[in-house]
């Protein structure tokens, strides 16, 4: 089952989906810059928690940038179970991996109340034709996507459960810091543990045990989906695979 699952992830995960590495990428350009490049960016619209943004198999006419709120992408794995492929945060471009086939390869849902900008492909093409630098970044993002996918799949295949969770949390922390423009000591998880377990290819019980171990070790303060990072260096040590700096393995 794991081999099939990793193959699914390799084929369908977008480079912007991954938070298992602390190397999150911002959107290729900011939404206001796209608005200046083209008159075709649609007005922002709101979605409620649980509302679907786009569906697997739907023709791709637009890409999306979240202005507020977190999204998840998911699909059916070969065993018929839902598999979370990634999470998208404000400022990140969604749907880039679908351009080649011209159809979305996953379903995207808002995990919380959200606001998005819809950017038609025609607007992207116009921007790319008028702005060589933008075209370069767009091609660079598409080209590096394949290498990032392989790296992330190998990461899932090789790492222990506590390392996966720690690396995910480090990525979340760095995303929060990028948005805030300053160092942060807390993390809010928009996703539940069921989605998190699916994304990390772990059981819900393993995720819960790992959070408990991090709490008991004094690395995290855990209150529902709100996490306080009490020992940043030990969390970073776990993310790097240094068990001596982390909690007891789950």
C-alpha positions as CSV (number, residue, x, y, z in Angstrom):
1,X,0.0,0.0,0.0
2,X,2.8,2.4,0.9
3,X,4.5,2.0,-2.5
4,X,1.2,2.8,-4.3
5,X,0.6,5.8,-1.9
6,X,4.1,7.2,-2.5
7,X,3.6,6.9,-6.3
8,X,0.3,8.8,-6.0
9,X,2.1,11.5,-4.0
10,X,4.9,11.7,-6.5
11,X,2.5,12.1,-9.4
12,X,0.1,14.5,-7.9
13,X,1.7,16.7,-5.2
14,X,2.6,20.3,-6.3
15,X,5.8,21.8,-5.1
16,X,3.8,24.5,-3.2
17,X,1.9,21.8,-1.3
18,X,4.8,20.5,0.7
19,X,5.4,21.7,4.3
20,X,7.6,18.7,5.2
21,X,10.6,20.7,4.4
22,X,11.3,24.0,6.1
23,X,11.7,25.6,2.7
24,X,8.2,27.0,1.9
25,X,7.9,29.0,-1.2
26,X,5.8,32.2,-1.5
27,X,3.5,32.8,-4.4
28,X,5.4,33.4,-7.7
29,X,4.1,37.0,-7.6
30,X,1.9,38.9,-5.2
31,X,-1.8,39.1,-6.2
32,X,-1.6,42.9,-6.4
33,X,1.3,42.6,-8.9
34,X,-0.9,40.3,-11.0
35,X,-3.7,42.8,-10.9
36,X,-1.4,45.5,-12.3
37,X,-0.2,43.1,-15.0
38,X,-3.7,42.1,-16.3
39,X,-7.2,43.3,-16.2
40,X,-8.5,39.8,-16.1
41,X,-8.0,38.9,-12.5
42,X,-11.5,38.2,-11.1
43,X,-12.7,39.9,-7.9
44,X,-11.9,38.2,-4.7
45,X,-14.5,35.8,-3.3
46,X,-15.1,34.2,0.0
47,X,-15.5,30.5,0.8
48,X,-16.9,28.9,4.0
49,X,-15.1,26.2,5.9
50,X,-15.5,22.9,4.1
51,X,-16.4,24.6,0.8
52,X,-14.8,23.2,-2.3
53,X,-12.7,25.5,-4.5
54,X,-12.2,23.1,-7.4
55,X,-12.8,19.5,-8.2
56,X,-10.6,16.7,-9.5
57,X,-11.1,16.3,-13.3
58,X,-12.5,19.8,-13.6
59,X,-11.0,21.8,-16.6
60,X,-8.4,24.3,-15.5
61,X,-9.3,27.8,-16.6
62,X,-7.8,29.6,-13.6
63,X,-5.3,29.3,-10.8
64,X,-5.9,30.6,-7.3
65,X,-4.1,32.6,-4.6
66,X,-5.4,32.5,-1.1
67,X,-5.8,35.9,0.5
68,X,-6.9,34.5,3.8
69,X,-7.5,31.0,5.0
70,X,-5.9,27.6,4.6
71,X,-6.9,25.0,2.0
72,X,-6.2,21.3,1.6
73,X,-6.0,19.2,-1.6
74,X,-7.0,15.6,-1.5
75,X,-7.7,12.7,-3.9
76,X,-8.6,9.1,-3.9
77,X,-5.6,6.8,-3.5
78,X,-5.5,3.5,-5.4
79,X,-7.1,1.7,-2.4
80,X,-10.1,3.9,-2.6
81,X,-9.3,6.0,0.5
82,X,-9.0,9.7,0.6
83,X,-5.4,11.0,0.7
84,X,-4.5,14.5,1.7
85,X,-1.9,15.7,-0.8
86,X,-1.1,19.1,0.7
87,X,-2.0,22.3,2.4
88,X,-2.1,25.8,0.9
89,X,-1.6,28.9,2.9
90,X,-2.2,32.7,2.2
91,X,0.0,34.0,-0.6
92,X,0.6,30.6,-2.2
93,X,-0.4,29.8,-5.8
94,X,-2.8,26.9,-6.1
95,X,-3.3,24.6,-9.1
96,X,0.0,25.0,-10.9
97,X,0.6,21.3,-11.2
98,X,-2.6,21.0,-13.2
99,X,-1.6,23.2,-16.1
100,X,0.0,20.5,-18.1
101,X,-3.0,18.2,-18.2
102,X,-5.5,21.1,-18.2
103,X,-7.5,19.4,-15.6
104,X,-7.3,19.6,-11.8
105,X,-5.7,16.4,-10.3
106,X,-7.2,16.8,-6.8
107,X,-10.1,18.4,-4.9
108,X,-9.4,21.6,-3.0
109,X,-11.3,22.5,0.1
110,X,-11.2,25.5,2.5
111,X,-10.3,24.3,6.0
112,X,-11.6,27.6,7.5
113,X,-13.3,30.7,6.2
114,X,-11.2,31.9,3.3
115,X,-10.8,34.5,0.6
116,X,-9.2,33.8,-2.8
117,X,-8.2,35.6,-5.9
118,X,-9.0,33.7,-9.1
119,X,-6.4,34.2,-11.9
120,X,-7.4,33.0,-15.4
121,X,-4.8,31.2,-17.4
122,X,-5.2,33.8,-20.1
123,X,-4.1,36.4,-17.5
124,X,-1.0,34.4,-16.6
125,X,-0.1,33.9,-20.3
126,X,-0.5,37.7,-20.9
127,X,1.6,38.5,-17.9
128,X,4.3,36.0,-19.0
129,X,4.4,37.4,-22.5
130,X,4.8,41.0,-21.2
131,X,7.1,40.4,-18.3
132,X,10.2,38.2,-19.0
133,X,11.1,38.1,-15.3
134,X,7.6,36.7,-14.5
135,X,7.9,34.2,-17.3
136,X,11.3,33.1,-15.9
137,X,9.8,32.6,-12.4
138,X,6.8,30.7,-13.7
139,X,9.0,28.3,-15.7
140,X,11.4,28.0,-12.8
141,X,8.6,27.0,-10.4
142,X,7.2,24.5,-12.9
143,X,10.6,23.0,-13.6
144,X,11.7,22.7,-9.9
145,X,8.4,21.1,-9.0
146,X,9.5,17.6,-10.2
147,X,12.7,17.7,-8.1
148,X,10.8,18.9,-5.1
149,X,8.2,16.1,-5.5
150,X,10.9,13.4,-5.5
151,X,12.7,14.9,-2.5
152,X,9.5,15.1,-0.5
153,X,8.4,11.5,-1.3
154,X,11.7,10.2,-0.3
155,X,11.4,12.2,2.9
156,X,8.1,10.5,3.7
157,X,9.5,7.1,2.9
158,X,12.6,7.4,5.1
159,X,11.7,9.4,8.2
160,X,10.4,8.3,11.5
161,X,7.0,9.4,12.7
162,X,8.3,12.0,15.2
163,X,10.6,13.5,12.5
164,X,7.8,13.9,10.1
165,X,5.6,15.7,12.6
166,X,8.5,17.9,13.8
167,X,9.5,18.8,10.2
168,X,5.8,19.6,9.5
169,X,5.7,21.9,12.5
170,X,8.9,23.6,11.6
171,X,7.5,24.3,8.2
172,X,4.3,25.7,9.8
173,X,6.3,27.9,12.1
174,X,8.4,29.3,9.2
175,X,5.2,29.9,7.2
176,X,3.7,31.9,10.1
177,X,6.9,33.8,10.5
178,X,7.1,34.7,6.8
179,X,3.5,36.0,6.9
180,X,4.1,37.9,10.2
181,X,7.5,39.2,9.3
182,X,8.9,38.3,12.7
183,X,9.8,35.3,14.8
184,X,6.8,33.5,16.2
185,X,6.5,31.1,19.1
186,X,3.1,29.7,18.4
187,X,1.3,27.7,15.7
188,X,-2.3,27.5,14.8
189,X,-3.3,24.3,13.0
190,X,-6.2,24.9,10.6
191,X,-6.2,21.2,9.8
192,X,-7.5,18.4,12.1
193,X,-5.4,15.4,13.1
194,X,-7.2,13.2,10.6
195,X,-6.1,15.4,7.7
196,X,-2.6,15.8,9.2
197,X,-2.2,12.0,9.7
198,X,-3.3,11.4,6.1
199,X,-0.8,14.0,4.8
200,X,2.1,12.6,6.8
201,X,1.1,9.0,5.9
202,X,0.7,8.1,9.6
203,X,-2.2,6.8,11.7
204,X,-4.2,9.3,13.8
205,X,-3.0,7.4,16.9
206,X,0.6,7.9,16.0
207,X,0.1,11.6,15.4
208,X,-1.7,12.0,18.8
209,X,1.1,10.0,20.6
210,X,3.7,12.2,18.9
211,X,2.0,15.4,20.0
212,X,1.7,14.0,23.5
213,X,5.4,13.1,23.6
214,X,6.4,16.6,22.4
215,X,4.2,18.1,25.2
216,X,5.6,15.7,27.8
217,X,9.2,16.5,26.7
218,X,8.5,20.3,27.2
219,X,9.0,21.0,23.5
220,X,5.4,22.0,22.8
221,X,2.4,23.4,24.7
222,X,-0.6,21.8,23.2
223,X,-4.1,23.2,23.6
224,X,-6.4,21.7,20.9
225,X,-5.1,23.1,17.6
226,X,-3.1,25.9,19.2
227,X,0.5,25.0,19.8
228,X,3.1,27.0,21.8
229,X,6.7,26.3,20.8
230,X,8.5,26.0,24.1
231,X,11.9,24.7,22.9
232,X,12.6,25.7,19.3
233,X,16.1,24.2,19.2
234,X,14.9,20.7,20.3
235,X,12.1,20.9,17.7
236,X,14.6,21.8,15.0
237,X,16.8,18.9,16.3
238,X,13.9,16.4,15.8
239,X,13.2,17.8,12.3
240,X,16.8,17.1,11.4
241,X,16.6,13.5,12.8
242,X,18.6,14.1,16.0
243,X,16.7,11.9,18.5
244,X,18.9,13.1,21.3
245,X,17.5,16.6,21.0
246,X,13.9,15.5,20.6
247,X,11.3,13.5,22.4
248,X,11.0,9.8,22.8
249,X,10.2,8.2,19.5
250,X,6.5,7.4,18.9
